[in-house]
Amino acid sequence: MSELPPGLAEDPFDYQVTRSGQVRVSRGGREVVVVGGRDAERLAARLASADPDQVQHLLARATGNYRRGNERRPHR
């Protein structure tokens, strides 16, 4: 994958897979989202085989905090 955006490189996501299979995603010490069910199973499997940059992209997508490239910047 590509290099991490500056904001993601400076303040990366953390995650924890619980015994119940949930994936808890946090950033800056605060829990952002808890992924459960089949989505958590798929995410945990992808995270296990991903390199650090891919992990950050996967976690960003899981939280919805991911720029898709089609957003426009507000005019000022």
CYANA upper distance limits for C-alpha pairs under 8 A (distance plus 0.5 A):
  1 MET  CA     53 ASP  CA      7.84
  1 MET  CA     54 GLN  CA      7.12
  2 SER  CA     53 ASP  CA      8.47
  3 GLU  CA     53 ASP  CA      7.63
  4 LEU  CA      8 LEU  CA      6.70
  4 LEU  CA      9 ALA  CA      6.26
  4 LEU  CA     53 ASP  CA      6.99
  4 LEU  CA     56 GLN  CA      8.42
  4 LEU  CA     57 HIS  CA      8.44
  5 PRO  CA      9 ALA  CA      6.69
  6 PRO  CA     10 GLU  CA      6.63
  7 GLY  CA     11 ASP  CA      6.54
  7 GLY  CA     12 PRO  CA      8.43
  8 LEU  CA     12 PRO  CA      5.58
  8 LEU  CA     13 PHE  CA      8.12
  8 LEU  CA     56 GLN  CA      7.96
 11 ASP  CA     27 ARG  CA      7.59
 11 ASP  CA     28 GLY  CA      7.26
 12 PRO  CA     27 ARG  CA      6.94
 12 PRO  CA     28 GLY  CA      8.30
 12 PRO  CA     56 GLN  CA      7.23
 13 PHE  CA     25 VAL  CA      7.32
 13 PHE  CA     26 SER  CA      6.23
 13 PHE  CA     27 ARG  CA      5.14
 13 PHE  CA     28 GLY  CA      8.06
 13 PHE  CA     56 GLN  CA      6.74
 13 PHE  CA     59 LEU  CA      7.15
 13 PHE  CA     60 ALA  CA      8.01
 14 ASP  CA     25 VAL  CA      6.32
 14 ASP  CA     26 SER  CA      5.66
 14 ASP  CA     27 ARG  CA      6.47
 15 TYR  CA     23 VAL  CA      7.14
 15 TYR  CA     24 ARG  CA      5.94
 15 TYR  CA     25 VAL  CA      4.93
 15 TYR  CA     26 SER  CA      6.56
 15 TYR  CA     59 LEU  CA      8.43
 16 GLN  CA     23 VAL  CA      6.18
 16 GLN  CA     24 ARG  CA      5.69
 16 GLN  CA     25 VAL  CA      7.20
 17 VAL  CA     21 GLY  CA      6.61
 17 VAL  CA     22 GLN  CA      6.21
 17 VAL  CA     23 VAL  CA      5.03
 17 VAL  CA     24 ARG  CA      6.87
 17 VAL  CA     44 ALA  CA      7.64
 18 THR  CA     22 GLN  CA      5.82
 18 THR  CA     23 VAL  CA      6.88
 18 THR  CA     24 ARG  CA      8.04
 21 GLY  CA     36 GLY  CA      7.45
 21 GLY  CA     37 GLY  CA      7.95
 21 GLY  CA     40 ALA  CA      7.16
 21 GLY  CA     41 GLU  CA      7.32
 22 GLN  CA     34 VAL  CA      7.14
 22 GLN  CA     35 VAL  CA      6.16
 22 GLN  CA     36 GLY  CA      5.17
 22 GLN  CA     37 GLY  CA      7.57
 22 GLN  CA     40 ALA  CA      6.16
 22 GLN  CA     41 GLU  CA      8.35
 23 VAL  CA     34 VAL  CA      6.22
 23 VAL  CA     35 VAL  CA      5.60
 23 VAL  CA     36 GLY  CA      7.06
 23 VAL  CA     40 ALA  CA      6.22
 23 VAL  CA     43 LEU  CA      8.25
 23 VAL  CA     44 ALA  CA      7.50
 24 ARG  CA     31 GLU  CA      7.51
 24 ARG  CA     32 VAL  CA      8.30
 24 ARG  CA     33 VAL  CA      6.66
 24 ARG  CA     34 VAL  CA      5.02
 24 ARG  CA     35 VAL  CA      6.93
 25 VAL  CA     31 GLU  CA      6.40
 25 VAL  CA     32 VAL  CA      6.16
 25 VAL  CA     33 VAL  CA      5.89
 25 VAL  CA     34 VAL  CA      6.66
 25 VAL  CA     35 VAL  CA      8.41
 25 VAL  CA     59 LEU  CA      7.53
 25 VAL  CA     63 THR  CA      8.18
 26 SER  CA     30 ARG  CA      5.74
 26 SER  CA     31 GLU  CA      4.56
 26 SER  CA     32 VAL  CA      5.42
 26 SER  CA     33 VAL  CA      7.51
 27 ARG  CA     31 GLU  CA      7.04
 27 ARG  CA     32 VAL  CA      7.12
 32 VAL  CA     63 THR  CA      7.40
 33 VAL  CA     63 THR  CA      6.62
 35 VAL  CA     39 ASP  CA      7.07
 35 VAL  CA     40 ALA  CA      5.70
 35 VAL  CA     62 ALA  CA      8.20
 36 GLY  CA     40 ALA  CA      5.22
 36 GLY  CA     41 GLU  CA      8.19
 37 GLY  CA     41 GLU  CA      7.06
 38 ARG  CA     42 ARG  CA      6.74
 39 ASP  CA     43 LEU  CA      6.56
 40 ALA  CA     44 ALA  CA      6.41
 41 GLU  CA     45 ALA  CA      6.74
 42 ARG  CA     46 ARG  CA      6.77
 43 LEU  CA     47 LEU  CA      6.54
 43 LEU  CA     58 LEU  CA      8.12
 44 ALA  CA     48 ALA  CA      6.63
 45 ALA  CA     49 SER  CA      7.32
 46 ARG  CA     50 ALA  CA      6.65
 47 LEU  CA     54 GLN  CA      8.45
 47 LEU  CA     55 VAL  CA      6.23
 47 LEU  CA     58 LEU  CA      7.88
 50 ALA  CA     54 GLN  CA      6.02
 50 ALA  CA     55 VAL  CA      6.24
 51 ASP  CA     55 VAL  CA      6.65
 52 PRO  CA     56 GLN  CA      6.97
 53 ASP  CA     57 HIS  CA      6.99
 54 GLN  CA     58 LEU  CA      6.59
 55 VAL  CA     59 LEU  CA      6.64
 56 GLN  CA     60 ALA  CA      6.56
 57 HIS  CA     61 ARG  CA      6.70
 57 HIS  CA     66 TYR  CA      8.36
 58 LEU  CA     62 ALA  CA      6.70
 59 LEU  CA     63 THR  CA      6.79
 60 ALA  CA     64 GLY  CA      6.72
 60 ALA  CA     65 ASN  CA      5.65
 60 ALA  CA     66 TYR  CA      5.88
 61 ARG  CA     65 ASN  CA      6.66
 61 ARG  CA     66 TYR  CA      5.93
 67 ARG  CA     71 GLU  CA      7.80
